[in-house]
Amino acid sequence: MKLQDPSLLKTQCYIAGQWQDTQNHTATPKVFAVTNPATGEVLAQVTNGTHCDAEQAVLAADAALRDWRGLTAKERAGYLQKWFALIMENQTDLALLMTSEQGKPIAEAEAEIAYAASFIEWFAEEAKRIYGDIIPTNHDNKRLLTIKQPVGVVTAITPWNFPSAMLTRKVGPALAAGCTIVIKPAAETPLSALALVALAQRAGIPAGVINVIVGEDSAGIGEVLATHPKVRKITFTGSTRVGKILLGLAAQSVKRVSMELGGNAPVLVFADADIEQAVTGVIASKYRNAGQTCICINRVLVHEDIKEQFTQCLLERVKSLLVGLGTEVSVTIGPLITQQAVTRVHALVTDALANGAVALLGGQAMTADKLIGQGLKQQQFYPPTILDNVQPDTALVNEEIFGPVLPLMTFATNQEAISIANATEYGLAAYIYTSDNSNAWRVSEALEYGMVGVNEVGITSEVIPFGGIKESGLGREGSKYGIDEYLETKYICMGLD
């Protein structure tokens, strides 16, 4: 991994404007290894922060809060614009860091850096559009109004699958609103987060406004971030299981929360759909980041009248996908994040096959001759897989797969498709392919999901409200709604003489 700017490879916690090693005095190792999931190469030894460092970071954020929120919106926006420009100037290095520690193909990593930067730019603009209201009075000697103020110290826990975009989607609105923040990136992918924060420091963002704790003790650090009395809000992207734990901890002191949790996205392909368009969308969604995304298609529900034609087209296209090292430009699918992830995905496939499913493609361990690149850990990869005749009660259908496996199911009527799609505790994203606008409207309204794509799977950007319902989360990220998650509305009643 050769960066154009080697100074972007940071390996320490960032607290109160200083890069520092852990303050713990226990037997816990002082550093931990960050490895390339495709090759097993050790990329860096990173400071193994603990709850002690998390405490220090929260206090640093609290100390910086008064001055940061006291700046004008235009002044905060200026810092964010400088940070945005630096991210885009260093897009190539940031993408290489991400591919090295996370595994996704380099083209996907470059796109994620641009996506990450877009949140900083967007919220720099939104900082100047935080409006209050004048309320028509209920009495002639009173004037009623509202203002919006920053929540306070925010803590953020970000995932490994989108280590840059999920960070900026939280930090951007927090800083724009006048909050300070402590970030805990995933231990699998801390280098991306640290590089972004190095650029924030370079942009002149004052000490203590952004703090980062890296470490393997996710439970211990997470408890501090969710319970510390100086923290007023926690934002988390990750599994529903962990989200529920954090919600319980935050409830003890009634903190504000934003939760972007698991998904089980269906795609409904109706009989009048453009099959080529639908197949293109399914592949783009399902196999991006090796299926390790919360909004990627988890289940294909295709109308029985076009099932054969759709399946044949899908198979032909998926067979051309190449698996291997993310820095190889021809590769479209990289490794899974850990060997345990591969084992879990294969267990889901094995269970589905044991319950009547049929493997049309893949479903077996990856062989070395099918991989692109040198020095690869064969056991870290899983082939693009398509299973037919998958039963609705199997784990593959009801759990978030987080791998390049696509289960096929059929339906006969619209109501049957909607019922199958809604038969889950998740409600993040869903997709529809149909040429009937009336059908698109009615089905979109009937689906119990926070986001619906109609003849389109590229539904995310900085301008849209990203989030789910049911057990997929609370709150929205991005768009004009995203900054409200970091603001409190204060009502003021002014009595007149």
Backbone torsions as a table, in degrees:
resi	resn	phi	psi	omega
1	MET	NA	101.8	-178.4
2	LYS	-109.1	107.9	-179.4
3	LEU	-88.6	145.3	173.6
4	GLN	-65.3	-33.1	177.5
5	ASP	-121.7	90.3	-176.9
6	PRO	-59.6	-19.5	-179.1
7	SER	-68.7	-11.3	177.3
8	LEU	-77.1	-13.5	177.4
9	LEU	-83.6	92.7	179.5
10	LYS	-100.6	146.5	-176.0
11	THR	-131.3	7.7	-177.7
12	GLN	-116.4	166.1	170.4
13	CYS	-68.9	155.7	179.0
14	TYR	-122.0	108.0	-174.5
15	ILE	-133.4	128.6	177.4
16	ALA	53.9	37.2	177.2
17	GLY	80.9	7.7	-178.1
18	GLN	-123.1	139.6	171.7
19	TRP	-84.8	123.9	-172.8
20	GLN	-146.9	156.5	176.6
21	ASP	-81.1	172.6	-178.0
22	THR	-66.0	149.1	178.3
23	GLN	-95.1	1.0	-174.1
24	ASN	-70.8	150.1	-179.2
25	HIS	-123.4	32.1	-178.8
26	THR	-103.6	-172.8	178.9
27	ALA	-80.6	-1.9	179.1
28	THR	-59.6	134.7	177.5
29	PRO	-55.4	141.5	-176.7
30	LYS	-75.8	-20.4	179.3
31	VAL	-137.6	163.2	172.1
32	PHE	-138.9	156.9	-175.2
33	ALA	-88.1	135.7	169.2
34	VAL	-104.8	124.0	-173.9
35	THR	-118.6	158.2	173.8
36	ASN	-79.6	118.0	-176.2
37	PRO	-65.9	-20.5	-179.3
38	ALA	-80.4	-33.9	-173.3
39	THR	-118.7	-19.0	-174.7
40	GLY	83.9	-1.5	179.7
41	GLU	-61.8	135.4	174.6
42	VAL	-78.6	118.4	-178.0
43	LEU	-85.8	-36.3	-177.4
44	ALA	-167.3	155.9	169.3
45	GLN	-101.8	118.2	-170.3
46	VAL	-111.7	143.7	178.2
47	THR	-52.3	130.6	-178.4
48	ASN	-96.8	80.5	-177.8
49	GLY	-65.8	159.2	-178.6
50	THR	-132.2	-173.9	179.0
51	HIS	-60.7	-27.8	177.3
52	CYS	-63.4	-42.8	177.9
53	ASP	-67.6	-36.6	178.2
54	ALA	-62.3	-42.0	176.8
55	GLU	-59.1	-46.1	-179.5
56	GLN	-62.1	-39.8	-179.0
57	ALA	-66.7	-40.6	177.9
58	VAL	-62.4	-42.6	179.1
59	LEU	-65.1	-36.0	177.2
60	ALA	-65.5	-41.7	178.0
61	ALA	-64.4	-38.9	179.4
62	ASP	-66.5	-38.9	-179.9
63	ALA	-66.2	-30.9	-178.4
64	ALA	-86.5	-12.1	-170.8
65	LEU	-61.6	-46.8	-173.2
66	ARG	-59.3	-47.7	-178.1
67	ASP	-68.6	-39.6	-177.5
68	TRP	-66.8	-45.6	-179.6
69	ARG	-71.6	-18.2	178.4
70	GLY	-78.4	-13.7	176.3
71	LEU	-69.0	156.1	173.3
72	THR	-71.6	159.5	178.0
73	ALA	-58.4	-38.5	-179.6
74	LYS	-65.0	-36.6	178.6
75	GLU	-67.4	-43.3	177.1
76	ARG	-64.1	-40.2	178.8
77	ALA	-60.9	-36.9	179.4
78	GLY	-61.4	-43.0	176.3
79	TYR	-60.8	-44.3	-178.1
80	LEU	-66.0	-37.7	178.2
81	GLN	-64.3	-39.4	176.8
82	LYS	-63.8	-40.7	179.0
83	TRP	-63.9	-44.9	177.5
84	PHE	-54.4	-47.8	-177.8
85	ALA	-62.2	-40.0	179.6
86	LEU	-67.7	-37.2	176.9
87	ILE	-60.8	-47.1	-178.5
88	MET	-68.5	-34.2	176.8
89	GLU	-64.5	-28.8	-176.9
90	ASN	-108.9	24.8	-175.9
91	GLN	-57.4	-41.6	-176.7
92	THR	-63.9	-47.2	178.8
93	ASP	-65.1	-42.8	-179.3
94	LEU	-63.5	-37.3	177.8
95	ALA	-67.6	-40.5	179.3
96	LEU	-64.7	-41.5	175.3
97	LEU	-57.7	-45.2	-177.5
98	MET	-65.5	-46.6	179.3
99	THR	-61.6	-37.2	-178.0
100	SER	-67.1	-40.1	-176.1
101	GLU	-96.5	-19.2	-176.6
102	GLN	-110.7	-33.5	173.3
103	GLY	105.3	-15.8	-174.9
104	LYS	-65.7	151.9	178.7
105	PRO	-54.6	147.0	-172.5
106	ILE	-59.9	-34.6	178.8
107	ALA	-65.0	-38.7	176.5
108	GLU	-66.7	-38.4	179.8
109	ALA	-65.7	-42.4	178.0
110	GLU	-62.3	-40.4	178.1
111	ALA	-64.7	-37.5	179.2
112	GLU	-66.7	-36.6	178.2
113	ILE	-62.3	-43.1	177.5
114	ALA	-63.5	-40.0	177.6
115	TYR	-63.6	-43.1	178.7
116	ALA	-61.7	-44.8	-179.0
117	ALA	-63.4	-33.1	-176.9
118	SER	-61.0	-30.4	179.0
119	PHE	-71.0	-35.6	177.7
120	ILE	-66.8	-43.9	178.5
121	GLU	-64.0	-46.0	-177.7
122	TRP	-60.1	-48.1	-176.1
123	PHE	-77.3	-20.2	169.3
124	ALA	-61.6	-38.2	178.5
125	GLU	-74.2	-40.2	-178.5
126	GLU	-68.8	-23.1	178.5
127	ALA	-55.1	-32.9	-176.9
128	LYS	-89.7	8.3	-178.3
129	ARG	-126.6	33.4	176.7
130	ILE	-92.1	100.2	-172.0
131	TYR	-105.5	147.8	167.9
132	GLY	-100.3	-167.3	-177.7
133	ASP	-139.3	150.0	166.2
134	ILE	-101.0	124.6	-176.6
135	ILE	-99.6	130.5	175.9
136	PRO	-52.6	129.3	-171.4
137	THR	-72.5	154.7	175.7
138	ASN	-98.5	1.7	-179.5
139	HIS	-159.2	145.5	-172.4
140	ASP	-73.4	-10.6	176.7
141	ASN	-107.0	22.4	176.5
142	LYS	-132.4	148.4	169.9
143	ARG	-126.9	132.5	-172.4
144	LEU	-116.2	134.1	179.2
145	LEU	-153.4	164.3	174.6
146	THR	-126.5	147.0	170.6
147	ILE	-128.1	159.5	177.3
148	LYS	-114.8	132.1	-177.8
149	GLN	-127.7	153.3	-179.5
150	PRO	-61.4	143.1	178.6
151	VAL	-58.6	-43.6	-177.0
152	GLY	133.4	-141.9	179.1
153	VAL	-73.7	129.6	179.9
154	VAL	-113.7	142.8	170.4
155	THR	-118.2	142.5	-175.0
156	ALA	-132.7	132.7	175.3
157	ILE	-117.0	121.8	-172.3
158	THR	-116.3	154.0	-173.4
159	PRO	-93.0	172.4	-178.5
160	TRP	-86.6	-18.1	-172.1
161	ASN	-77.9	-29.8	172.4
162	PHE	-133.3	73.6	-168.1
163	PRO	-68.8	-19.4	179.0
164	SER	-97.8	-49.2	-176.1
165	ALA	-65.9	-38.2	-179.3
166	MET	-70.9	-22.1	175.4
167	LEU	-75.7	-50.9	-176.3
168	THR	-69.4	-26.8	178.8
169	ARG	-67.0	-18.7	177.1
170	LYS	-101.7	-45.1	-176.5
171	VAL	-68.9	-39.1	-178.5
172	GLY	-54.2	-57.1	-179.9
173	PRO	-68.5	-33.0	179.2
174	ALA	-61.1	-49.3	-179.0
175	LEU	-68.7	-39.2	179.6
176	ALA	-61.4	-36.5	-178.5
177	ALA	-75.6	-16.1	-178.2
178	GLY	104.1	11.1	177.2
179	CYS	-88.0	160.2	167.1
180	THR	-108.5	165.3	-167.5
181	ILE	-146.9	149.8	170.0
182	VAL	-121.2	127.7	-175.8
183	ILE	-112.2	135.3	170.9
184	LYS	-118.2	99.0	176.2
185	PRO	-77.4	162.5	178.0
186	ALA	-62.8	143.2	-179.1
187	ALA	-65.0	-24.0	179.2
188	GLU	-70.3	-29.6	-172.2
189	THR	-137.1	57.4	-178.7
190	PRO	-79.4	-21.8	-172.2
191	LEU	-65.4	-35.8	178.4
192	SER	-63.5	-45.1	179.8
193	ALA	-63.4	-44.9	-177.3
194	LEU	-65.4	-36.9	178.3
195	ALA	-65.9	-41.4	177.3
196	LEU	-62.0	-41.2	-179.1
197	VAL	-70.7	-32.1	174.0
198	ALA	-60.4	-37.6	177.3
199	LEU	-72.1	-33.3	175.2
200	ALA	-63.8	-41.2	176.4
201	GLN	-62.3	-42.0	179.2
202	ARG	-63.9	-30.5	178.9
203	ALA	-75.5	-7.0	176.5
204	GLY	92.8	7.8	177.9
205	ILE	-60.2	126.3	-169.5
206	PRO	-60.6	155.0	179.3
207	ALA	-57.3	137.4	177.6
208	GLY	88.5	-16.9	-179.9
209	VAL	-69.5	-41.2	174.0
210	ILE	-119.9	131.8	176.3
211	ASN	-133.5	146.5	-178.5
212	VAL	-132.6	128.9	173.6
213	ILE	-113.0	121.0	173.8
214	VAL	-109.8	141.0	-179.1
215	GLY	174.0	161.1	-179.0
216	GLU	-85.5	-16.9	-177.9
217	ASP	-82.2	70.2	-176.3
218	SER	-61.7	-39.2	-178.3
219	ALA	-66.6	-46.4	-178.3
220	GLY	-66.6	-44.5	178.7
221	ILE	-66.9	-43.5	-179.5
222	GLY	-60.4	-36.2	179.4
223	GLU	-64.6	-41.5	177.2
224	VAL	-62.9	-45.9	-176.8
225	LEU	-65.8	-26.2	-178.1
226	ALA	-95.8	-11.9	-173.9
227	THR	-124.7	-14.7	-175.0
228	HIS	-57.9	134.2	-176.1
229	PRO	-64.8	-20.5	178.1
230	LYS	-81.2	-13.8	-179.1
231	VAL	-86.4	131.1	179.1
232	ARG	-109.5	-11.1	178.7
233	LYS	-154.1	142.7	171.9
234	ILE	-124.5	135.8	176.1
235	THR	-122.8	134.9	-171.0
236	PHE	-139.6	136.9	167.9
237	THR	-122.8	123.7	-178.7
238	GLY	169.5	-154.1	-174.5
239	SER	-74.0	153.1	176.8
240	THR	-62.8	-35.9	-180.0
241	ARG	-59.9	-50.0	-179.9
242	VAL	-69.2	-37.0	177.9
243	GLY	-57.5	-40.7	178.9
244	LYS	-65.1	-37.4	177.4
245	ILE	-63.6	-45.7	-179.7
246	LEU	-65.4	-37.6	176.7
247	LEU	-59.4	-42.9	179.0
248	GLY	-63.2	-40.6	179.0
249	LEU	-68.0	-43.2	-179.3
250	ALA	-65.6	-30.2	-178.3
251	ALA	-65.4	-23.6	-177.8
252	GLN	-61.7	-30.6	177.9
253	SER	-123.7	19.6	173.7
254	VAL	52.0	54.2	177.4
255	LYS	-82.3	152.7	170.5
256	ARG	-66.9	144.7	179.6
257	VAL	-136.4	147.1	165.4
258	SER	-128.2	130.0	-176.2
259	MET	-131.4	119.1	172.2
260	GLU	-112.9	104.7	-167.3
261	LEU	-110.9	-154.2	-171.8
262	GLY	-69.9	166.3	178.6
263	GLY	-137.7	165.7	175.4
264	ASN	-150.2	64.0	-167.3
265	ALA	-70.3	125.2	172.2
266	PRO	-94.5	155.2	165.4
267	VAL	-121.4	129.4	-179.5
268	LEU	-104.3	111.7	-178.9
269	VAL	-104.7	105.2	-175.8
270	PHE	-82.5	164.9	-173.5
271	ALA	-61.5	-26.5	-178.5
272	ASP	-94.7	11.1	-178.0
273	ALA	-70.9	152.9	168.7
274	ASP	-76.1	107.2	-171.1
275	ILE	-63.4	-43.1	178.8
276	GLU	-60.1	-43.4	179.0
277	GLN	-63.5	-42.2	-179.2
278	ALA	-65.5	-43.0	179.0
279	VAL	-63.2	-43.6	177.7
280	THR	-58.1	-44.0	179.9
281	GLY	-66.1	-43.2	-179.4
282	VAL	-60.6	-44.8	-179.1
283	ILE	-66.1	-44.4	-179.2
284	ALA	-60.8	-37.9	-178.4
285	SER	-79.6	-49.7	-171.6
286	LYS	-67.4	-43.0	-169.4
287	TYR	-98.6	2.2	173.2
288	ARG	-65.4	135.8	-179.6
289	ASN	53.9	35.4	179.4
290	ALA	57.0	31.1	179.3
291	GLY	78.3	9.8	-176.6
292	GLN	-95.9	57.6	176.0
293	THR	-134.4	149.6	-175.3
294	CYS	-76.5	-18.8	-180.0
295	ILE	-110.3	7.8	178.4
296	CYS	-71.4	153.1	-178.4
297	ILE	-60.6	126.0	-179.2
298	ASN	-104.3	-22.5	-178.4
299	ARG	-146.2	135.2	174.2
300	VAL	-105.2	120.1	174.6
301	LEU	-109.6	110.0	-175.0
302	VAL	-118.5	138.1	-178.4
303	HIS	-62.0	138.1	-174.5
304	GLU	-59.0	-26.5	-178.4
305	ASP	-70.0	-25.4	-178.4
306	ILE	-117.5	10.4	-175.3
307	LYS	-56.6	-48.5	-175.8
308	GLU	-64.1	-46.4	-179.0
309	GLN	-64.7	-44.0	179.0
310	PHE	-61.7	-46.3	-176.7
311	THR	-63.4	-42.8	179.8
312	GLN	-62.2	-44.4	178.8
313	CYS	-63.9	-41.9	179.6
314	LEU	-61.8	-46.5	-179.0
315	LEU	-60.8	-44.5	-179.0
316	GLU	-60.2	-39.6	-177.1
317	ARG	-75.6	-42.5	-176.7
318	VAL	-67.7	-30.6	179.0
319	LYS	-60.4	-22.3	-177.4
320	SER	-86.8	-6.2	-180.0
321	LEU	-71.0	139.1	-177.5
322	LEU	-109.9	136.4	-176.3
323	VAL	-110.9	137.1	176.0
324	GLY	163.3	-149.3	-175.1
325	LEU	-71.2	128.5	-173.3
326	GLY	-62.1	-25.2	-179.7
327	THR	-80.3	-9.3	173.0
328	GLU	-77.9	122.1	-170.7
329	VAL	-64.8	-23.3	-179.1
330	SER	-80.8	-14.4	-174.8
331	VAL	-74.9	134.3	177.5
332	THR	-112.2	-16.8	178.6
333	ILE	-132.9	124.8	179.0
334	GLY	-96.4	-163.5	-178.9
335	PRO	-77.6	165.2	165.4
336	LEU	-80.3	161.2	-167.5
337	ILE	-66.4	-34.2	178.4
338	THR	-141.9	164.3	175.4
339	GLN	-66.3	-32.3	177.3
340	GLN	-63.1	-34.0	177.7
341	ALA	-65.2	-40.4	177.2
342	VAL	-62.6	-44.8	179.7
343	THR	-60.3	-41.7	-180.0
344	ARG	-65.4	-44.8	-179.6
345	VAL	-62.7	-43.9	-179.3
346	HIS	-65.8	-33.1	177.3
347	ALA	-64.2	-39.1	176.6
348	LEU	-63.3	-41.4	178.5
349	VAL	-65.2	-45.8	-179.4
350	THR	-60.4	-42.0	178.4
351	ASP	-63.2	-42.6	179.3
352	ALA	-64.2	-41.5	179.0
353	LEU	-64.6	-37.2	179.3
354	ALA	-68.3	-19.4	-179.3
355	ASN	-106.7	25.6	170.4
356	GLY	105.7	-6.8	178.8
357	ALA	-70.2	157.4	-179.8
358	VAL	-123.0	130.2	179.4
359	ALA	-83.4	112.2	175.9
360	LEU	-85.8	-24.6	-179.9
361	LEU	-157.5	137.5	175.4
362	GLY	71.2	-146.6	179.7
363	GLY	87.0	0.7	179.2
364	GLN	-121.2	168.0	177.4
365	ALA	-60.7	148.0	-178.8
366	MET	-72.3	133.5	177.2
367	THR	-97.3	149.9	-173.3
368	ALA	-61.6	-33.6	-177.0
369	ASP	-69.5	-12.9	-179.8
370	LYS	-95.9	-1.1	-176.8
371	LEU	-98.2	143.0	178.1
372	ILE	-103.0	123.6	178.5
373	GLY	122.7	166.1	-176.1
374	GLN	-107.8	149.5	173.5
375	GLY	66.8	33.7	-173.8
376	LEU	-88.9	148.8	171.8
377	LYS	-85.1	99.9	-173.9
378	GLN	-55.0	-39.2	-175.3
379	GLN	-71.9	-5.1	-179.0
380	GLN	-90.0	-5.5	-175.2
381	PHE	-110.9	153.5	174.0
382	TYR	-135.4	136.9	-174.9
383	PRO	-73.9	152.6	172.0
384	PRO	-60.1	126.8	-169.6
385	THR	-127.5	139.9	174.4
386	ILE	-128.3	125.0	178.3
387	LEU	-115.4	133.9	177.8
388	ASP	-106.8	164.9	177.2
389	ASN	56.7	38.6	-179.6
390	VAL	-78.1	131.8	-176.4
391	GLN	-81.3	142.7	-173.7
392	PRO	-65.7	-17.1	-177.7
393	ASP	-98.5	8.3	-179.5
394	THR	-82.1	156.2	-179.8
395	ALA	-62.2	-32.7	-179.1
396	LEU	-59.0	-33.7	-179.4
397	VAL	-84.4	-31.9	-171.0
398	ASN	-98.9	-12.6	177.9
399	GLU	-109.7	158.6	174.6
400	GLU	-74.6	119.6	-171.9
401	ILE	-70.9	-49.0	-176.9
402	PHE	55.4	48.0	176.9
403	GLY	-165.8	170.5	-173.7
404	PRO	-81.6	52.5	-176.4
405	VAL	-121.1	130.9	-175.2
406	LEU	-123.2	111.4	176.3
407	PRO	-88.0	135.9	179.1
408	LEU	-105.7	135.9	176.1
409	MET	-137.0	160.4	179.9
410	THR	-119.6	161.2	173.1
411	PHE	-143.4	160.2	-178.4
412	ALA	-110.4	-33.0	-177.1
413	THR	-128.2	161.4	177.9
414	ASN	-59.4	-43.7	-177.5
415	GLN	-64.5	-36.3	177.2
416	GLU	-64.0	-43.3	179.9
417	ALA	-62.2	-44.1	-180.0
418	ILE	-64.2	-41.7	-179.7
419	SER	-63.3	-43.5	178.4
420	ILE	-64.3	-44.1	-177.9
421	ALA	-62.1	-38.1	-176.4
422	ASN	-84.9	-5.6	-176.3
423	ALA	-80.7	62.4	179.4
424	THR	-157.5	153.6	176.7
425	GLU	-78.2	-10.2	-179.5
426	TYR	-88.7	159.8	178.9
427	GLY	-160.3	52.6	-177.5
428	LEU	-90.2	-70.4	-176.8
429	ALA	-133.8	150.9	174.8
430	ALA	-144.2	160.6	-176.4
431	TYR	-136.4	150.0	-178.9
432	ILE	-133.3	138.5	169.0
433	TYR	-124.6	116.2	179.9
434	THR	-160.6	153.7	175.9
435	SER	-101.2	4.4	-177.9
436	ASP	-102.0	108.9	-177.1
437	ASN	-62.7	-37.2	178.2
438	SER	-62.8	-43.2	178.0
439	ASN	-63.2	-40.5	179.6
440	ALA	-60.4	-44.6	179.1
441	TRP	-62.6	-50.4	-174.7
442	ARG	-65.4	-41.6	-179.8
443	VAL	-69.7	-40.8	178.3
444	SER	-57.1	-42.7	-179.5
445	GLU	-70.1	-28.9	-177.5
446	ALA	-82.8	-22.3	-178.4
447	LEU	-74.4	133.1	-176.9
448	GLU	-91.0	69.4	-177.1
449	TYR	-140.5	151.7	179.8
450	GLY	-75.5	-22.4	-179.0
451	MET	-139.7	137.6	178.8
452	VAL	-132.8	128.4	174.5
453	GLY	-103.6	126.6	179.6
454	VAL	-108.0	114.3	-176.4
455	ASN	55.5	31.5	-176.4
456	GLU	-163.3	133.1	176.4
457	VAL	-110.1	-13.7	177.9
458	GLY	-83.4	71.2	-169.5
459	ILE	-94.6	-6.5	-173.6
460	THR	-99.7	147.1	170.4
461	SER	-169.2	175.6	-179.3
462	GLU	-70.8	-15.9	-173.4
463	VAL	-91.9	-5.5	-175.3
464	ILE	-107.5	153.1	177.9
465	PRO	-83.4	103.5	-177.1
466	PHE	-86.7	127.1	176.9
467	GLY	166.0	168.3	-175.7
468	GLY	-126.6	-179.2	177.1
469	ILE	-122.9	-178.0	-176.2
470	LYS	53.9	-135.0	-176.0
471	GLU	-86.7	15.3	176.3
472	SER	-93.2	-0.9	170.9
473	GLY	138.1	-176.7	-178.9
474	LEU	-136.3	138.3	175.0
475	GLY	87.9	175.8	-178.9
476	ARG	-133.4	145.4	178.0
477	GLU	-119.1	144.6	-176.0
478	GLY	80.4	172.1	177.3
479	SER	67.9	-177.2	177.8
480	LYS	-67.7	-21.5	179.8
481	TYR	-77.4	-24.4	-172.9
482	GLY	-64.3	-33.6	-177.3
483	ILE	-74.4	-23.9	178.8
484	ASP	-63.9	-23.8	178.7
485	GLU	-65.3	-16.1	-176.6
486	TYR	-114.0	15.6	-177.7
487	LEU	-126.1	146.9	170.8
488	GLU	-107.9	138.4	176.0
489	THR	-92.1	120.5	179.2
490	LYS	-109.2	129.7	177.0
491	TYR	-95.7	134.6	178.8
492	ILE	-125.2	126.7	175.3
493	CYS	-109.1	117.0	-178.5
494	MET	-104.1	116.0	176.4
495	GLY	-83.3	137.2	179.0
496	LEU	-105.4	154.6	175.5
497	ASP	-64.5	NA	NA
